[in-house]
Amino acid sequence: MRKHSLVIAGHATSVSLEQEFWDVLKEIAETRGLALAALISEVDAGREENLSSALRLHVLRYLISRRSPA
């Protein structure tokens, strides 16, 4: 697990995520043509849980959406 310090909506915060989640978040941002900070801000704006959990769920939903139908 790695802690990252961020500034979101003008306030400093930190997020702890496993490296694998960071890697997929970077992939999502690249795919969408966004900076990683912009993607995290989007997730932050729509979250109902803590930011680390919201980011993990965002990654999970992204990966599920890319699965081939069985």
Backbone as JSON, one array per atom type, in Angstrom:
{
  "sequence": "MRKHSLVIAGHATSVSLEQEFWDVLKEIAETRGLALAALISEVDAGREENLSSALRLHVLRYLISRRSPA",
  "N": [[0.85, -1.17, 0.0], [0.47, 2.22, -0.75], [0.85, 5.6, 0.13], [-0.47, 8.57, -1.18], [-0.19, 12.01, -1.6], [-2.48, 14.56, -2.32], [-4.05, 17.36, -3.96], [-7.26, 18.34, -3.96], [-9.98, 19.98, -5.24], [-8.98, 22.29, -4.14], [-8.16, 21.61, -1.55], [-5.86, 19.91, 0.57], [-5.21, 16.43, 0.7], [-4.83, 12.93, 1.47], [-4.36, 9.71, 0.02], [-4.51, 6.26, 0.38], [-3.55, 3.55, -1.43], [-3.2, 0.36, -3.01], [-0.51, -0.45, -5.24], [-1.36, -1.64, -7.64], [-3.95, -0.65, -8.0], [-3.39, 2.08, -8.4], [-2.02, 1.87, -10.82], [-4.06, 1.03, -12.6], [-5.81, 3.19, -12.37], [-4.24, 5.17, -13.56], [-4.2, 4.14, -16.15], [-6.93, 4.35, -16.83], [-7.23, 7.15, -16.77], [-5.44, 7.88, -18.83], [-6.67, 6.6, -21.02], [-8.99, 8.07, -21.18], [-8.0, 10.53, -21.76], [-7.31, 12.28, -19.73], [-5.74, 14.07, -17.05], [-4.33, 12.41, -14.24], [-5.01, 13.6, -11.8], [-7.33, 15.0, -12.51], [-9.1, 12.91, -13.08], [-9.27, 11.73, -10.52], [-10.43, 13.85, -9.16], [-12.96, 13.87, -10.37], [-13.99, 11.4, -9.47], [-13.97, 11.93, -6.76], [-15.89, 13.96, -6.59], [-18.28, 12.6, -7.0], [-18.57, 10.72, -5.01], [-19.71, 8.51, -2.33], [-18.54, 7.29, -0.27], [-15.43, 6.88, 1.59], [-12.55, 8.41, 0.03], [-10.46, 6.67, -0.82], [-11.79, 4.18, -0.92], [-13.73, 4.82, -2.83], [-12.15, 5.21, -5.09], [-11.1, 2.63, -5.44], [-13.49, 1.25, -6.02], [-14.18, 2.53, -8.38], [-12.13, 1.66, -10.08], [-12.72, -1.1, -10.03], [-15.29, -1.14, -11.24], [-14.6, -0.19, -13.77], [-12.89, -2.26, -14.69], [-14.7, -4.41, -14.71], [-16.45, -3.53, -16.66], [-14.93, -3.89, -18.92], [-14.71, -6.57, -19.29], [-15.09, -9.54, -21.23], [-18.17, -10.76, -22.51], [-19.56, -13.7, -21.09]],
  "CA": [[0.0, 0.0, 0.0], [1.26, 3.44, -0.86], [0.1, 6.82, 0.41], [-0.23, 9.66, -2.12], [-0.75, 13.3, -1.2], [-3.15, 15.2, -3.45], [-4.87, 18.54, -3.73], [-8.53, 18.17, -4.66], [-10.89, 21.1, -5.0], [-8.3, 23.3, -3.32], [-7.75, 21.17, -0.23], [-4.9, 18.81, 0.58], [-5.67, 15.17, 1.28], [-3.98, 11.81, 1.09], [-5.09, 8.5, -0.33], [-3.68, 5.06, 0.43], [-4.02, 2.51, -2.35], [-2.21, -0.58, -3.5], [0.06, -0.01, -6.52], [-2.17, -2.13, -8.75], [-5.05, 0.29, -8.2], [-2.81, 3.28, -9.01], [-1.72, 1.56, -12.22], [-5.3, 1.03, -13.39], [-6.3, 4.58, -12.4], [-3.46, 5.86, -14.6], [-4.7, 3.62, -17.43], [-8.24, 4.97, -17.07], [-6.99, 8.56, -17.08], [-4.84, 7.92, -20.17], [-7.7, 6.21, -21.99], [-9.96, 9.17, -21.29], [-7.31, 11.78, -22.1], [-7.35, 13.13, -18.56], [-4.69, 13.97, -16.05], [-4.75, 11.57, -13.11], [-5.66, 14.48, -10.81], [-8.68, 15.3, -12.99], [-9.9, 11.7, -12.86], [-9.5, 11.59, -9.08], [-11.39, 14.89, -8.8], [-14.27, 13.39, -10.8], [-14.41, 10.36, -8.54], [-14.21, 12.61, -5.48], [-17.13, 14.73, -6.66], [-19.45, 11.74, -7.01], [-18.45, 9.61, -4.06], [-20.53, 8.42, -1.11], [-17.7, 6.64, 0.72], [-14.15, 7.59, 1.64], [-11.96, 8.53, -1.3], [-9.74, 5.44, -1.17], [-12.79, 3.18, -1.31], [-14.36, 5.27, -4.07], [-11.2, 4.95, -6.17], [-11.07, 1.18, -5.65], [-14.73, 0.89, -6.69], [-14.09, 3.05, -9.75], [-11.28, 0.71, -10.81], [-13.47, -2.34, -10.18], [-16.33, -0.94, -12.26], [-13.9, -0.08, -15.06], [-12.45, -3.58, -15.09], [-15.89, -5.21, -15.01], [-17.0, -3.05, -17.94], [-14.05, -4.33, -20.0], [-14.75, -8.03, -19.42], [-15.83, -10.12, -22.36], [-19.34, -11.5, -22.04], [-19.3, -15.15, -21.0]],
  "C": [[0.9, 1.23, 0.0], [0.36, 4.64, -0.63], [0.52, 7.9, -0.58], [-0.9, 10.91, -1.57], [-1.28, 13.99, -2.44], [-3.78, 16.51, -3.0], [-6.1, 18.39, -4.6], [-9.46, 19.3, -4.25], [-10.28, 22.09, -4.02], [-7.91, 22.86, -1.93], [-6.84, 19.95, -0.32], [-5.51, 17.59, 1.26], [-4.66, 14.09, 0.91], [-4.85, 10.58, 0.89], [-4.1, 7.34, -0.27], [-4.31, 3.99, -0.44], [-2.85, 1.59, -2.7], [-1.75, -0.12, -4.89], [-0.77, -0.45, -7.71], [-3.34, -1.21, -9.05], [-4.55, 1.58, -8.84], [-2.54, 3.05, -10.49], [-2.97, 1.6, -13.08], [-5.9, 2.43, -13.44], [-5.55, 5.38, -13.46], [-3.91, 5.42, -15.99], [-6.03, 4.27, -17.8], [-8.06, 6.43, -17.49], [-6.42, 8.71, -18.49], [-5.87, 7.64, -21.24], [-8.68, 7.34, -22.23], [-9.32, 10.5, -21.65], [-7.32, 12.79, -20.97], [-6.05, 13.03, -17.78], [-5.22, 13.11, -14.91], [-5.49, 12.4, -12.07], [-7.1, 14.81, -11.22], [-9.61, 14.1, -12.79], [-10.24, 11.54, -11.38], [-10.5, 12.64, -8.6], [-12.81, 14.5, -9.19], [-14.83, 12.36, -9.83], [-14.78, 10.99, -7.21], [-15.56, 13.32, -5.48], [-18.38, 13.85, -6.57], [-19.47, 10.66, -5.95], [-19.41, 9.7, -2.89], [-19.75, 7.76, 0.02], [-16.37, 7.39, 0.78], [-13.46, 7.5, 0.28], [-11.19, 7.28, -1.72], [-10.7, 4.36, -1.64], [-13.44, 3.55, -2.63], [-13.44, 5.0, -5.26], [-11.11, 3.45, -6.47], [-12.33, 0.73, -6.41], [-14.74, 1.38, -8.14], [-13.26, 2.11, -10.61], [-12.05, -0.6, -11.05], [-14.54, -2.22, -11.26], [-15.72, -0.86, -13.66], [-13.49, -1.46, -15.56], [-13.61, -4.5, -15.44], [-16.45, -4.81, -16.37], [-16.18, -3.53, -19.13], [-14.05, -5.84, -20.19], [-15.53, -8.44, -20.65], [-17.05, -10.85, -21.8], [-19.05, -13.01, -22.08], [-20.14, -15.94, -21.97]]
}
